[in-house]
């Protein structure tokens, strides 16, 4: 399934670059990259796939070119476009697994909703400063992003997060974790973070913590219905 399954990476920046490289190294052969932005000078220090010659060019196209050069057997499809309400369902339905590598909260919720609508699995990822998170959602079976947060944050909260910035190495860790979840799913196995959220804090000795995430009663994902039918049935076998 690694060679035939197709993975969609939404966002080819701090999370998407390490995720794409990890997928290619593991033998995943069909990847789609989606990002509307050009490569900027500030990207070069932490998004190491890009070079000075890529400045001003499409991130998706530049990343695809780099991946093809280093992984000749890789089939990469690149789209210089945003994941939006007009194309979300189509992109989700055309792939076997989705990686949320965006830095836009609204886009994260759109990925969540499109994956649920098309019965696709995806892995959420987020980084803020020295900390990061990742969680895999299995449509209709495990808690989704809205079970955690219900709605995207307000604009003033988003602005505060942008000011805090991210550390490239932390994004690299979370991107690698997201790739591992995709690889496990494509291999036909249950991802380790299905229904669980991993929190990574680079400032602490015990950097990783994994917590079970219960589905929220009434959430549109519907996972709580199955939970109510058999509250004793664990997500992980």
C-alpha positions as CSV (number, residue, x, y, z in Angstrom):
1,X,0.0,0.0,0.0
2,X,3.0,2.3,0.5
3,X,3.7,2.2,-3.2
4,X,0.1,2.6,-4.3
5,X,-1.5,4.8,-1.6
6,X,-1.6,8.6,-2.2
7,X,-0.9,11.1,0.5
8,X,-1.9,14.7,0.4
9,X,0.3,17.2,2.3
10,X,-1.5,20.5,2.8
11,X,1.2,23.1,3.3
12,X,4.9,22.7,2.3
13,X,6.6,24.7,5.0
14,X,8.0,23.9,8.5
15,X,5.8,20.8,8.9
16,X,5.2,19.8,5.3
17,X,8.9,19.7,4.2
18,X,10.1,17.2,6.8
19,X,6.9,15.2,6.4
20,X,7.4,14.9,2.6
21,X,11.0,13.9,2.9
22,X,10.3,11.3,5.6
23,X,7.5,9.8,3.4
24,X,9.8,9.6,0.4
25,X,12.6,8.0,2.4
26,X,10.2,5.4,3.7
27,X,9.1,4.3,0.2
28,X,5.8,6.1,-0.2
29,X,5.6,6.6,-3.9
30,X,2.6,8.9,-4.5
31,X,2.5,12.4,-2.8
32,X,0.5,15.5,-3.6
33,X,1.8,18.9,-2.4
34,X,-0.6,21.8,-1.9
35,X,0.6,25.3,-1.0
36,X,-0.3,28.7,-2.4
37,X,2.8,30.6,-1.2
38,X,6.1,31.4,-2.8
39,X,9.5,30.6,-1.2
40,X,10.6,33.6,0.9
41,X,14.0,34.4,2.3
42,X,12.9,33.7,5.9
43,X,12.0,30.1,4.9
44,X,15.5,29.1,3.9
45,X,16.9,28.8,7.5
46,X,14.3,26.2,8.6
47,X,12.7,24.8,5.5
48,X,15.9,23.2,4.3
49,X,14.6,21.8,1.1
50,X,14.6,25.2,-0.5
51,X,17.6,27.1,-2.0
52,X,18.3,30.7,-3.0
53,X,17.4,29.8,-6.5
54,X,13.9,29.0,-5.3
55,X,13.2,32.5,-3.9
56,X,9.9,33.9,-5.3
57,X,9.0,30.6,-6.9
58,X,6.1,28.3,-5.8
59,X,6.8,26.3,-2.7
60,X,4.8,23.3,-4.0
61,X,6.6,23.3,-7.3
62,X,10.0,23.9,-5.8
63,X,9.6,21.1,-3.2
64,X,8.3,18.7,-5.9
65,X,11.3,19.4,-8.1
66,X,13.7,18.7,-5.2
67,X,11.9,15.5,-4.2
68,X,12.0,14.2,-7.8
69,X,15.7,14.9,-8.0
70,X,16.5,13.0,-4.8
71,X,13.9,10.2,-5.1
72,X,13.6,9.2,-8.8
73,X,10.8,6.7,-8.3
74,X,8.6,9.2,-6.5
75,X,5.4,10.4,-8.2
76,X,4.9,14.0,-7.0
77,X,1.9,16.2,-7.9
78,X,2.2,19.9,-7.0
79,X,-0.5,22.5,-6.8
80,X,0.1,26.2,-6.2
81,X,-3.3,26.7,-4.6
82,X,-4.9,27.0,-1.2
83,X,-7.0,24.2,0.4
84,X,-10.3,25.9,0.4
85,X,-14.1,25.3,0.5
86,X,-14.1,25.0,-3.3
87,X,-11.6,22.2,-3.6
88,X,-11.4,20.6,-0.2
89,X,-13.7,17.6,-0.7
90,X,-12.2,16.9,-4.1
91,X,-8.6,16.8,-2.8
92,X,-9.6,14.8,0.2
93,X,-11.5,12.2,-1.8
94,X,-8.6,11.7,-4.2
95,X,-6.2,10.7,-1.5
96,X,-5.8,7.9,1.0
97,X,-4.4,10.0,3.9
98,X,-4.1,13.7,4.6
99,X,-1.4,15.5,6.4
100,X,-2.3,18.9,8.0
101,X,0.9,20.9,7.6
102,X,-0.7,24.3,7.5
103,X,-0.1,27.3,9.9
104,X,-3.7,28.5,9.3
105,X,-6.3,27.5,11.9
106,X,-9.2,27.9,9.6
107,X,-7.5,25.6,7.1
108,X,-6.9,23.0,9.8
109,X,-10.6,22.9,10.5
110,X,-11.4,22.7,6.8
111,X,-9.1,19.7,6.5
112,X,-10.8,18.1,9.5
113,X,-14.3,18.6,8.0
114,X,-13.3,17.5,4.5
115,X,-11.7,14.3,5.8
116,X,-14.8,13.5,7.8
117,X,-17.1,14.2,4.8
118,X,-15.0,11.9,2.5
119,X,-14.3,9.3,5.1
120,X,-10.5,9.8,5.0
121,X,-8.0,9.7,7.8
122,X,-5.7,12.6,8.5
123,X,-3.1,13.8,11.0
124,X,-3.3,17.2,12.6
125,X,-0.1,19.0,13.5
126,X,0.6,22.3,15.2
127,X,3.7,24.1,16.4
128,X,4.0,27.2,18.7
129,X,7.4,28.3,20.0
130,X,9.2,25.4,21.6
131,X,6.1,23.1,21.6
132,X,4.2,21.0,19.1
133,X,1.2,18.7,18.9
134,X,0.0,15.9,16.6
135,X,-3.1,13.8,16.5
136,X,-4.6,11.4,14.0
137,X,-8.3,11.3,13.2
138,X,-10.0,8.2,11.8
139,X,-13.2,9.3,10.3
140,X,-16.2,8.3,12.4
141,X,-14.1,6.3,14.8
142,X,-11.9,8.6,16.8
143,X,-12.2,12.1,18.2
144,X,-11.7,14.9,15.6
145,X,-10.3,18.4,15.8
146,X,-13.7,19.8,16.7
147,X,-13.9,17.4,19.7
148,X,-10.9,19.3,21.0
149,X,-11.6,22.9,20.1
150,X,-15.1,23.0,18.4
151,X,-14.3,26.2,16.5
152,X,-11.1,28.0,15.1
153,X,-9.6,30.6,17.4
154,X,-10.5,34.2,17.2
155,X,-8.4,36.5,15.0
156,X,-6.7,38.2,18.0
157,X,-5.6,34.8,19.3
158,X,-4.2,33.9,15.9
159,X,-2.2,37.1,15.8
160,X,-0.7,36.3,19.2
161,X,0.3,32.8,17.9
162,X,2.0,34.4,14.9
163,X,4.0,36.7,17.1
164,X,5.2,33.7,19.2
165,X,6.6,32.1,16.0
166,X,8.0,28.6,15.7
167,X,11.3,26.8,16.1
168,X,12.3,25.0,13.0
169,X,13.6,21.9,14.8
170,X,10.3,21.5,16.7
171,X,8.4,21.7,13.4
172,X,10.8,19.1,12.1
173,X,10.0,16.7,14.9
174,X,6.2,17.1,14.5
175,X,6.5,16.7,10.7
176,X,8.4,13.4,11.1
177,X,5.7,12.2,13.6
178,X,3.0,13.1,11.0
179,X,4.8,11.2,8.3
180,X,5.1,8.1,10.6
181,X,1.3,8.2,11.2
182,X,0.7,8.4,7.4
183,X,3.1,5.5,6.8
184,X,1.4,3.3,9.4
185,X,-2.0,4.1,7.9
186,X,-0.9,3.4,4.3
187,X,0.5,0.1,5.5
188,X,-3.0,-0.9,6.7
189,X,-2.3,-0.5,10.4
190,X,-3.9,1.7,13.1
191,X,-1.7,4.8,13.6
192,X,-0.3,5.2,17.1
193,X,-2.0,8.6,17.6
194,X,-5.4,7.6,16.4
195,X,-7.7,9.1,19.1
196,X,-4.6,10.3,21.1
197,X,-2.7,13.6,21.0
198,X,1.0,13.8,21.3
199,X,2.5,16.9,22.9
200,X,6.2,17.7,22.4
201,X,7.9,20.3,24.6
202,X,11.5,20.9,23.7
203,X,12.1,22.7,27.0
204,X,11.4,19.7,29.2
205,X,13.4,16.6,30.0
206,X,10.4,14.4,29.4
207,X,9.7,16.0,26.0
208,X,6.9,13.7,24.8
209,X,3.5,13.1,26.3
210,X,0.6,11.2,24.7
211,X,-2.9,11.7,26.0
212,X,-6.2,9.9,25.1
213,X,-8.7,12.2,23.5
214,X,-12.4,11.2,24.1
215,X,-14.9,12.1,21.4
216,X,-17.2,15.0,22.3
217,X,-20.9,14.1,22.6
218,X,-22.8,15.8,19.9
219,X,-19.8,16.5,17.7
220,X,-20.4,16.3,14.0
221,X,-17.7,13.6,13.6
222,X,-20.1,11.1,15.1
223,X,-17.4,9.1,16.9
224,X,-19.2,9.5,20.2
225,X,-22.0,7.3,18.9
226,X,-19.8,4.3,18.6
227,X,-18.3,5.1,22.0
228,X,-21.7,5.1,23.6
229,X,-22.6,1.8,22.1
230,X,-19.6,0.1,23.7
231,X,-17.8,2.4,26.2
232,X,-15.5,-0.4,27.1
233,X,-14.1,-1.0,23.6
234,X,-10.6,0.6,23.3
235,X,-9.5,2.5,20.2
236,X,-6.2,0.6,20.3
237,X,-6.2,-3.1,20.1
